Structures are given as structure tokens and as C-alpha cells.
């Protein structure tokens, strides 16, 4: 019975540590909502449905890369039957989403990820774009 104080103290410490992320975010006024992204100005429909693009755009881009590099095909047919060039910079950035900084980087910084896309696709270097 003399251990009751130790047990309650340990339980309180455990609950405080377990709930720390929640009350820390509440006190810092942080929400789980991601950044507001600027939607495409020209097309209202992306190459795939919005929910798919939010969760699986890297899978789509990797599939595009494999198709171009291994098979030499640069045409992608979307679910709506529309044809797109399988290229990150001209199709995604120049046609719809503006620049890497305005669109891609905002979500990637929020999610704390660094995809390897920009080792080849340099939106800020026109010499590389014209060489392709």
C-alpha cells in the first residue's frame, strides 16, 4: 500500500507523455491541416482524381519515369481519355501548377519529405529545360 503514491505519479507521468503531442499542438495553435495549394488555372481536372494525386502522385510519377526510360513511351492517357505528355516539368508544372516553389515545395516541406525529383527536373534552370 505504500507504493500507491509512486504508482499514481508514474501513471500521471505516463499520461502526460502520451498526450504531449495533442496538448502541445493545442497550446501552439497548430493544426493537422496541410497548406492551401493554388489550383490549376487552366485545367480544372488533373491527370488523375484529386484524392489519388494527394496520396499517390509519387507512384504515378515513378510509373511515368519507368515508362519513358524503359519503354520510350511519352504518352499517358488519363481516366477521362485525355492524353498527356509524361513529364514532370512541362505537364505538371508549366501547364497546371506553376512552379516547384509555389506548388510542390509547400506540401513537401509540410510533410517533411525530400523527393529525388529535383535532382533531374530543375524548374529554376531554363538551360536544362531547353536541352530536353
KARAVEN-V867693 format. One record per residue. N is the residue number from 1. RES is the residue in one letter. PHI is phi as a letter, one per 40 degrees, with the letter a starting at -180 (999 if undefined). PSI is psi in whole degrees, 0 to 359 (none if undefined). Layout:
BEGIN
((N | RES | PHI | PSI) (N | RES | PHI | PSI))
END
This chain:
BEGIN
((1 | X | 999 | 340) (2 | X | c | 347) (3 | X | c | 0) (4 | X | d | 317) (5 | X | c | 319) (6 | X | c | 318) (7 | X | c | 314) (8 | X | c | 321) (9 | X | c | 315) (10 | X | c | 321) (11 | X | c | 318) (12 | X | c | 318) (13 | X | c | 317) (14 | X | c | 313) (15 | X | c | 323) (16 | X | c | 316) (17 | X | c | 322) (18 | X | c | 322) (19 | X | c | 4) (20 | X | d | 311) (21 | X | d | 321) (22 | X | c | 308) (23 | X | c | 336) (24 | X | c | 315) (25 | X | c | 322) (26 | X | c | 317) (27 | X | c | 333) (28 | X | c | 1) (29 | X | f | 42) (30 | X | c | 137) (31 | X | b | 164) (32 | X | c | 357) (33 | X | c | 133) (34 | X | c | 179) (35 | X | c | 150) (36 | X | c | 122) (37 | X | b | 146) (38 | X | c | 123) (39 | X | c | 158) (40 | X | d | 140) (41 | X | c | 320) (42 | X | c | 297) (43 | X | c | 136) (44 | X | c | 347) (45 | X | b | 130) (46 | X | c | 179) (47 | X | c | 343) (48 | X | a | 165) (49 | X | d | 149) (50 | X | d | 314) (51 | X | c | 321) (52 | X | c | 317) (53 | X | c | 324) (54 | X | c | 323) (55 | X | c | 331) (56 | X | b | 24) (57 | X | c | 329) (58 | X | c | 325) (59 | X | c | 317) (60 | X | c | 315) (61 | X | c | 323) (62 | X | c | 319) (63 | X | c | 318) (64 | X | c | 313) (65 | X | d | 314) (66 | X | c | 320) (67 | X | c | 317) (68 | X | c | 311) (69 | X | c | 315) (70 | X | c | 328) (71 | X | b | 346) (72 | X | g | 13) (73 | X | c | 132) (74 | X | b | 17) (75 | X | b | 130) (76 | X | b | 129) (77 | X | b | 119) (78 | X | c | 173) (79 | X | c | 330) (80 | X | c | 4) (81 | X | g | 355) (82 | X | c | 140) (83 | X | c | 140) (84 | X | b | 150) (85 | X | c | 131) (86 | X | c | 80) (87 | X | a | 133) (88 | X | c | 309) (89 | X | c | 302) (90 | X | c | 319) (91 | X | c | 306) (92 | X | c | 309) (93 | X | c | 306) (94 | X | c | 323) (95 | X | c | 324) (96 | X | b | 304) (97 | X | c | 10) (98 | X | g | 246) (99 | X | b | 164) (100 | X | d | 316) (101 | X | c | 317) (102 | X | c | 332) (103 | X | b | 295) (104 | X | c | 309) (105 | X | c | 329) (106 | X | c | 315) (107 | X | c | 319) (108 | X | c | 324) (109 | X | c | 319) (110 | X | c | 318) (111 | X | c | 355) (112 | X | f | 48) (113 | X | b | 152) (114 | X | b | 87) (115 | X | c | 153) (116 | X | c | 9) (117 | X | d | 321) (118 | X | c | 1) (119 | X | c | 334) (120 | X | b | 319) (121 | X | c | 99) (122 | X | b | 100) (123 | X | c | 333) (124 | X | c | 0) (125 | X | b | 96) (126 | X | c | 334) (127 | X | c | 322) (128 | X | c | 322) (129 | X | c | 319) (130 | X | c | 339) (131 | X | c | 344) (132 | X | c | none))
END
